[in-house]
Every structure is written in structure tokens, then in C-alpha cells.
Amino acid sequence: MSEINNHAEALQHAIRESEEFQALQAAYNKVMNDPSSKEMFDNFRNIQIELQQKQMQGMEITEEEIEQAKKVVEVVQQHEGISDLMTQEQNVNNLINELSQIITKPLEELYQM
């Protein structure tokens, strides 16, 4: 394994050990360990995935599907555990975006010359 891959593996480990990821994991486990929360979350994710797949395939998303998705999002946002999970997921995404900016800085600097 090259040196850069070793650094990537170390970064992966650091992300897993980060406060952001630990909070995400705790929020996820809380939702998954409550059957009604899990069912609600799974329904939300299934609708989200279904709409993304249709969009990627160039299929039209109907008004009915959009309304159904909006209703599910409203219900999910009202659920404390799922809302916290979504917040924690956003925090991890923010961390990864910050890391991505740091990692791609050499390319950015190269093309600014």
C-alpha cells in the first residue's frame, strides 16, 4: 500500500473516532433500536431512494409523489430521534466536505497558477 493510502486509512480511522461520527452513530443506533422510529426512517429512506433513482433514469416525478415525499419529510422532521439523526448526518457531511477541500487544495492551487 502506498504512503498516501496509509494516510487515507488513518483519516478514515480519525473520522470514525471523531465526535461528529460518534454522535451520528449514537443517533442512528437510537433510531434503529426503536421499531416505530426505524419503520418511519426506513419509509423515508425508501421514498428518497426511489425518487433519486427515477430522477437519475430521467423519469418524471409526479405531483403525487412529490406531495407524498413532502408529507413524509414533515412527519420525519417532527420526530425528535430522526431529526437528531439527520442533524448528526449533516455534521458528518460538513466534516467530510471540509476534509475534501483540504485534500483537493493542491489541485486548486495548481490550476490557479
C-alpha positions as CSV (number, residue, x, y, z in Angstrom):
1,M,0.0,0.0,0.0
2,S,1.4,3.4,-0.9
3,E,2.1,6.1,1.7
4,I,-0.9,8.1,0.5
5,N,-3.2,5.1,1.0
6,N,-1.8,4.8,4.5
7,H,-2.7,8.4,5.2
8,A,-6.2,7.8,3.8
9,E,-6.6,4.8,6.1
10,A,-5.5,6.9,9.1
11,L,-8.0,9.6,8.0
12,Q,-10.8,7.0,7.8
13,H,-9.9,5.9,11.3
14,A,-9.9,9.5,12.6
15,I,-13.3,10.1,11.1
16,R,-14.7,7.0,12.8
17,E,-13.3,8.3,16.1
18,S,-14.4,11.9,15.6
19,E,-17.1,13.4,17.9
20,E,-19.2,14.0,14.8
21,F,-19.2,10.4,13.7
22,Q,-19.7,9.1,17.2
23,A,-22.8,11.4,17.6
24,L,-24.1,10.2,14.3
25,Q,-23.6,6.5,15.3
26,A,-25.4,7.1,18.6
27,A,-28.3,8.8,16.9
28,Y,-28.5,6.1,14.3
29,N,-28.5,3.3,16.9
30,K,-31.2,5.1,18.8
31,V,-33.5,5.3,15.8
32,M,-32.7,1.7,14.7
33,N,-33.4,0.3,18.2
34,D,-36.9,1.7,18.3
35,P,-39.2,-0.2,16.0
36,S,-41.6,2.6,15.2
37,S,-38.7,5.1,14.6
38,K,-36.9,2.5,12.4
39,E,-40.1,1.9,10.3
40,M,-40.6,5.7,9.9
41,F,-37.0,6.2,8.9
42,D,-36.9,3.2,6.5
43,N,-40.1,4.6,4.8
44,F,-38.4,8.0,4.5
45,R,-35.2,6.5,3.0
46,N,-37.1,4.2,0.6
47,I,-39.1,7.2,-0.8
48,Q,-35.9,9.2,-1.0
49,I,-34.1,6.4,-2.9
50,E,-37.0,5.8,-5.2
51,L,-37.2,9.4,-6.2
52,Q,-33.5,9.7,-6.7
53,Q,-33.5,6.6,-8.9
54,K,-36.4,7.9,-11.0
55,Q,-34.6,11.2,-11.4
56,M,-31.3,9.5,-12.4
57,Q,-33.1,7.5,-15.0
58,G,-34.7,10.6,-16.5
59,M,-38.2,9.6,-15.4
60,E,-40.7,12.2,-14.4
61,I,-41.6,12.5,-10.8
62,T,-45.3,13.0,-10.4
63,E,-47.0,15.7,-8.3
64,E,-48.5,12.9,-6.2
65,E,-45.0,11.5,-5.5
66,I,-43.7,15.0,-4.6
67,E,-46.6,15.5,-2.2
68,Q,-46.1,12.1,-0.6
69,A,-42.5,12.9,-0.1
70,K,-43.2,16.3,1.4
71,K,-45.7,14.7,3.9
72,V,-43.1,12.1,4.9
73,V,-40.4,14.7,5.4
74,E,-42.8,16.8,7.6
75,V,-43.5,13.8,9.8
76,V,-39.9,12.8,10.0
77,Q,-38.8,16.3,10.9
78,Q,-41.2,16.3,13.8
79,H,-39.7,13.0,15.1
80,E,-37.0,14.0,17.6
81,G,-34.8,11.0,17.1
82,I,-34.9,11.1,13.3
83,S,-34.4,14.8,13.3
84,D,-31.4,14.4,15.5
85,L,-30.1,11.7,13.2
86,M,-30.4,14.0,10.2
87,T,-28.7,16.8,12.1
88,Q,-25.8,14.5,13.0
89,E,-25.5,13.2,9.5
90,Q,-25.3,16.8,8.2
91,N,-22.5,17.4,10.7
92,V,-20.5,14.4,9.4
93,N,-21.1,15.6,5.8
94,N,-19.8,19.0,6.8
95,L,-16.7,17.4,8.3
96,I,-16.1,15.4,5.1
97,N,-16.6,18.4,2.9
98,E,-14.0,20.3,5.0
99,L,-11.6,17.4,4.5
100,S,-12.3,17.3,0.8
101,Q,-11.4,21.0,0.5
102,I,-8.1,20.3,2.3
103,I,-7.4,17.2,0.2
104,T,-8.1,18.9,-3.1
105,K,-6.2,22.1,-2.2
106,P,-3.1,21.0,-4.3
107,L,-5.2,20.7,-7.4
108,E,-6.9,24.0,-6.7
109,E,-3.6,25.7,-6.3
110,L,-2.1,24.1,-9.4
111,Y,-4.9,25.4,-11.6
112,Q,-4.7,28.9,-10.1
113,M,-1.2,29.3,-11.3
